Structure formats: C-alpha cells, structure tokens
C-alpha cells in the first residue's frame, strides 16, 4: 500500500497555565503515563513555559519518525495527535505545491503544515479519525479539534488558571487543586441512556468536545468555541434507481476500506458474523488480494453465539480465522473498565468488545470493524418500531419525547422512583444534545430523523466510545470504514424507501440497500436473517439462579454500597426482583465508578448543572422600517453582544421559521399578531411608552410571552409584573453623535420626529414657543409617507440638524426614551423637555437642560433661561450626561443580561414541557400511574406548565375524581384561555358530572371570542346533538 510510515494511534494530554506559570514536568508526565495503555511503546513530552504537551505512542513501524509532539520548521507550532488522516497524501502534495517542506512521511506533520496554511479551517480538509491539539506560539493560543463523528475521544477542563485536555478522563483527574464535583444531572442522563452525551461528563469540571467541533484557548485564558465545523444533512436524491444506488454504495465502501488500509502494517478484522463486519472482511480481502486475519469470540449460550455465521463468512473469503469461546468474568474486569472509561458508561457490550480486542491484539496491532452501518443504513429495531408507531396510531406525530421512549434504558418514571427524595429534582435531566439534533432533523423524513439522531448520539457516545476505550485497553487500533465522511454523505442522500421497508410477512426489514450490495459477496439467506447484536447473557447471570445474583444484590443494596447515598434501596430491590438487566448493569457500573471516584484523589462534592449550551443563543429582532428607531436599536444591540449571543435582524413582515431561534423580540406589544406562530416560551415583547404598558403586562400575565422589556425606569416602576419585566433603556452611539467643532452663535432649536404623531409630539407647541422666545427652529420630519426627509443617514442627521442647532426640544405627551434627545445630548445640545419617559433621569434643570410643563409659555420661558445661561458649560454637561450610563455599549450589556436570564427561564419551561411530553407517552401506552408521576413532576419544575395541569385534569377524570379534574383544568384554562383543547377537556368533565349547561356555556363563551376554533365548535355541536 505504499511506503511504510509511522502509525499515530496514541493517547494525548496537555496543560496550559493561563496565569503564565511554568508547566510542571512531573505532573505532565503523570498525566501522560496514565494513558500508557493507549500507547505502550513510548512517550514524548514538550514544555515551553506555561504550555506543555504529552503523547503516548503505539509504535508499529518507524518509531523515530513518529515522535510526538511534532513541530514546524521554526518550532513555534506544535501538535499532539491521536488518530489517522486518510487523505494526508493528497494534502501533503497540495501543501508542498504551496511551498511547505516536509521532513517525515507522517500524517501528523501534515496537520502541522495544514494548520500553518489554513489556520483553524484546516480541520475541514481532513478525512479520517482524529483528536489533536496545536500549540501556536506565534499567536499565543491552543487549537483543539475532533473528527466528524467523534471516533477519537477528547476531554478538556477549564478552571481558574489552568486549561487541560486529554484522551481520557483519568488523565485530567491528575490535575491538582481542582474542586471536583459530581454532576448529578449527568448521572441522570447516564441512567436514562446508558451514556452521557457531550458536553457533559460525570464531573462538572470536565467536558467532552463534541464531534465535528473545534475550539481555541488563548494563552491568557480567553476561549472561543466549541464551534461546529461540519454537519451531516439527510437530503434524499430521487434521481437514481435502486441499482444506481447499489453501485454507488459499493464503490463508496470499496474506496473507504482502501483509505482505511492506508499502511502496510499487519491488519485484521473484527468478525462478529453479522452483515456489517462480514462485508468489511469481503472488501478487505478484495482490496489486499490476500487472506485477512479475522477475529471472533463466542459464548457457551447458543442464543448469544454468532460464531457459526462468522465461520461461514471467514471460509467464504479465505480468512485466517481466530475464534475463541470466552467465559467473561464481568466483575473481575469491571474495575479496569471503570478506570479506563473514566466517565459513567453502561453499555454492557463493552465486555465482549474487551475480550475480542484482547484476542485480536495477540496477533495484530490494528483491525477494521463494521461499526456505524446500523445508524447510517437504518439497521436498528428501534427504526422499525418508530415507523410502526405512526402507522398504528395516526394521531401520533414525530417528537423528541416520542423517540426517547424507544431508546431509554431506565425511563423517567423509573428514575424518579430510584433517586432519593433530596435528589429527585435532577430528573428528568435536560437533553441538550438530543434537542439540538432533533431541531436539525425536523425537516427529515421519519426514518431519517431516527437515523440522524442515532448518528449524533448513540453512535458517537455509545458505540464509538465503547470500541475506542475497550480496544485501547489492549493497545489495539480499531478503524470503522462505515464511519467515513464520504460514506455518510452518500448514505444521507439515499431515499428512505431504499433503506427500510416491509417484507412479505409485514415486518420491517432494515438495511435493505446495504444487503443488496452484500448480495454481491454473500448469499441472500446469510444476509436476510434476524439481527442478533453483540451482547452477553446478563439476564442469565443476574437471575436468582445466576452466579452474579448475590453479588449484584450486595453491591447495589448492601450496607457498603456507594449507591445508597443517591438511590432508594427499595427501588433497586424491585429492579433486582424483576431482573431488569439494563438498569441493573448501569447501577452496578455506577457503584464501582462511585467507589473509585467519590473519595479519590480527594472527596468530590455534589452538584446539579443547568442546561449546557455549546452554541450561542440565537435571537431574532424584528423592526418596522429600515433606518427608523427600531432598526437602529436592533443594530446597536447586536453590535454590543458578546460571542455567547448571535442576533439576526429582520423586517417584521418577513416570513420565518422560529425553530432555529431561542428568542424572537418585537418592540411593540400591539404587533404580536405579526409573530402569532412563535411559541410564548420564545417571545420577548418590548414596550416603548407608558401608553402601551397595560397591554404588554396583559401579554405577560396571560403567558403569551416569556418576558417583556421597557425602556424607561418610569414604566418599570409602574409595572405589576416586575418578575417577568426588564428595564433596558435606549442608548446612543457616542462615537457617531459627538459635538461639532463650532456652534452656531445664535439660538437655534431643533426637533426631530414623526409628524404623524404631531399631536402627541407637541410640534405645534414647540413651534409657537420658539416664535415667542425669538429662537429659530429647524425640523426633521421623519414621516416618509408625506415625502419628507425620513430615511437620511445618521451622519446626515447629525451634520444637518444637531450640529446646526444650539439646543433640542421635546414636548411629547408620552415617551419612553426619545432617541433624538439622547443623540442631541451626545452632540452637546442642552435639552428642553416635558417630564416624560426617562427624561427626568437624564435632564437636570440648569445643568444640561430644563424640564418643563407641556405649555407654550413654559417652553418659551425655558428657552429664555437657556439664552441667558452658560451655554458652553451646559453643552459639556449634556455630553457628559450620556457618556455615563447611556452609551449603547452599556445598554447592550443590559439586553445581554436579559437574554441570558430569560434563557434560564426558558430552559426550566422547556424541561417542564418535555417532562409533560414524556408523561403523555406513558399515558398513550396505558401507564396512568407513570403518567401521573411525570405530569406532577412537570408542575414541580414549572408551576406555569399549563399542559401538565390539563393532563393532570384528564388523568383525574379517568380516575373519577371530578372535583380535582375541574380544579386542574381550570388552572390550565386560566394560564391559556385561548386553548381550545383545554376547553373541550373541561366541557367533557362537566358533562360527565351532569353539568351540561355549564359545559355549553363554557364552549359558547369561548367561541364568541374565537369563532374560528373548529375543535370547540365541533364539540359544541356534538353536545347539542346529544
């Protein structure tokens, strides 16, 4: 396969002391040595002041050429790298063409030069499996990246004064002085899914870098990211026939296997006997044109033994087949599994993976595997069950809660019973990774949704994690050719009907297209058979007659069990009695993990982490007219946001999808009809003047929006809903609006506004007062509808109006914070104003202007006072009054604080809503008690969860408790009086109680206000007919 080269399978670690202290070599060496199993053949350490990188190497060939960390020519760019870049030769040739000089034949060196050439975009060029860190001493930063699917692990920690990264959790645990705390939120995710999705780990301080993400840490501690650099998109191409797809997939797989056989080192293959690993063996044999070493394990229990199929595949392709029947000693290897996984990880198939890796490593240092095919080509039972649910009940619509009901290991009701009372508040844990993935998958077909969710979650955080750690415990590299960017992008373009379909027995047959490809290499009867899976006989071992039963009971509920601190022993005993194998193994692994981590190396505290975001908050701000006040306000807000918030600005009448946004903000409470489709949990409503305050508060009180923002302290003080209201005043661009070099010597007043509001704005009063006081007046009427100046630029407004005047006038009847008054003050103009909005906060009589009654005489008198005053001093005071607290930078900070606070509120509401949806899943399946528990939990999380109150009412009506049912339904209706479903449910309970007239009146009253609600009208008609 070409010239021999070093293999870069390894473990990596690094430290950055952001306070500039030198890295301790013994500490870095200890971290690196903890990864020795990942690279048993050698190590490398490099330290320069506050930066230190460590590397453990699995030396296959050319150990000297593979030394890491590796440097560029001047030693100012380092890399420590774990994995394989399959297209390194093509990149190397391209980089040489650009003048880069190579001194080795290593793909590691390609990373160094690619980073020099393309910077942080280099990761977008790579095809392979990788986790690496680059130290750039030229720019003073560390750059980290992880491959597209997360085949290679990368953990990091960022505490005060130190940033650390490593291939495994145990290396980061060597860092001293870290206030370790257990994240119970992550622990609940573990019990739910059997793994913890990124970015969480069981330690609050340690994070996983998600797949297809990169991040940068500057030497001074500033960080950017994690940022996603690639996303798989399911976009079916309907222009190819099935045979076209067969040929395309066959070619793509052959190409991927060739790429994964990039070196001449001894190779082998995992061979379970399933379709996927058998196909990999066929492609390897055809590519190498020689016999391939294949490795299989079996069990004495025939229902878990797939070796006859493995033997058939091996014989068909002439493999050098190594089969070993194993008797796994799960408890003997459990401490080592827990130590190396580092995080909570409960997939029991890690045990057979451990043993097959052990068998393979005795013969070869690398193998190829069939992992990833089930996710990419619709191979799981859950995919068919998910599709069946929609066919069996047409009322069901795809949702994240519905999908999770197919894949959880301990459902939410069971976990609520497991947690001790003092820890029940962690359940159900937020599912940020699933929520983001489901939002992306929303436009996909039902099966493609399930596949995408599996690729983004189960494949990465379970399958690939399991294989990486279990194989590296033996120093074995595993490469999965199905988990390849080119293969995945092809798979995502295959129409659903070619992947999964009903057979003649009416059963879902999965991986149809892959099996069609497989017919080139194996007979149909080998391919079209029930899926077995790579499992162990835990059910037999944990049963009362099993050899692990008594040990299991002692480890889970005995007096020395570490689980008793967190979990209810009665609930665990019930699981043991039911032989609930999945949850029992999760608890057993957790018990050993707590045993190893609860007290060592120092006691760990307990914490609950809220929702974790790996992406910025995304806000959509709506304006009315380009160039007008709201447009400028939106742009100033956006300019002042930090990197944790992204703001999009659009005209309010543009159609849009609210799904990508966390919040949508509109500045007028009377224009909420323009955003009717935006859920209340995403809507922020602004209020610019006291006249609109009552309506804004009505929206808050009726739960039509999540928060409101007023732009004057006066309005905030008048409000009764302060717990949902924020005061963010308008600001002014003090760089743009600045005093002129020279003032006009005469007294010239200035007014800027909209003549449509002339009655409110008081332009007639201002005109008369200037005439009476003998002052000139210049006016900018912004009413574009009357053909006036309207939309001139801000620079023009400044130069033609503020710089030509000597004072500004505001005679409004009501205002919030008038933008022109702020701009005038910034330009050094004293302001004469009525006592409206924020003007009493801004204007101090005789200092930077005058506050007056709304009469011609009072305004004229103020003008005369100004004429006699020290106008240069008042001009300086005017400028100073906005520099201290009224700049847009200062006001934008208030908006950012509001967005962040509301994101916490929204996270609580989403969690409650999601808990309610999980309850609805249980209700649909007939588990009324479980549903009741979750509806109650949703209300514990958020008292304003109207849908949970409604569902509690429905449950109580099923139990015949009419009084409670009506109490709960009435609560739901109070919170959401516009919800026709709640009206129908309440009417049905009233009718069941014989209160027919009340039921009719309720529906009729609702329809008087909302005559187009067809559900309520249809219900009322059925009531009348009966």
ABEGO torsion letter per residue (X at the ends): XEBBBBBABBBBBBBBBAAGBBBBAAAAAAAAAAAAAABAAEBBBBBBEABBBBBBBBBABGAAAABOBBBBAAGABBBBBBEBBAAAAAAAAAAAAAGBBBABABAAAAAAAAAAAAEAAAAAABBEBBBBBBBBAAAGBBBBBBBAAGABBBBBBBBBGBBBBBABAAAAAABBGBBBBBBAAAAAAAAAAGBBBOABBABAABBBBBBGBBBBBBAAGBBBOBBBABBBBBBBBAABBAAAAAAAAAAAAAAAAAAAAABABBBBBBBAGBAAAAAAAAAAAAAAGBBBBBBBBBBABAAABAAAAAAAAAAAAGBBBBBBBBBBBAAAAAAAAAAAAGBBBABAAAAAAAAAAAAAAAABABBBBABGAAAAAGABAAAAAAAAAAAABAABBBBAAAAAAAABABBAAAAAAABBAAAAAAOBBBBAAAAAAAAAAAABBAAAAAAAAAAAAAAAAAAAAAAAAAAAAAGBBBBBAABBAAAAAAAAABBAAAABBBBAAGBBBBGAAAAAAAAAABBAAAABBBBAEBBBBAAAAABAABAAAAAAAAAAABAABAAAAABBAAAAAAAAAAGBAAAAAAAAAAAAAAAAAAAOABBBBBBBBBBBBABBBBBBBBBABBGBAAAAAAAAAAAABBAABBBBBBBAABBBBAAABABBBBABAAAAAAAAABBAAABBBBBABAAAAAAAAAAAAAGABABBBBABAAAAAABAAAAABBBBBBBBBAAABBBBABBBABBBBBBBBBAAAAAAAGAAAAAAAAAAAGBBBBBBBABAAAGBAGABBAAAAAAAAAAABABBBBABABBBBBAAAAAAAAAGBBBBBBBBEAAAAABBBGAAEBBBBBBAAAAAAAAAAAAABBAAAAAAAAAAAAABGABAAAAAAAAAAAAAAAAAAAAAAAAAAAAAAAAAAAAAAGBAAAAAAAAAAAAAABAABAAAAAAAAAAAAAAGBAAAAAAAAAAAAAABAABAAAAAAAAAAAAAAGBAAAAAAAAAAAAAABAABAAAAAAAAAAAAX
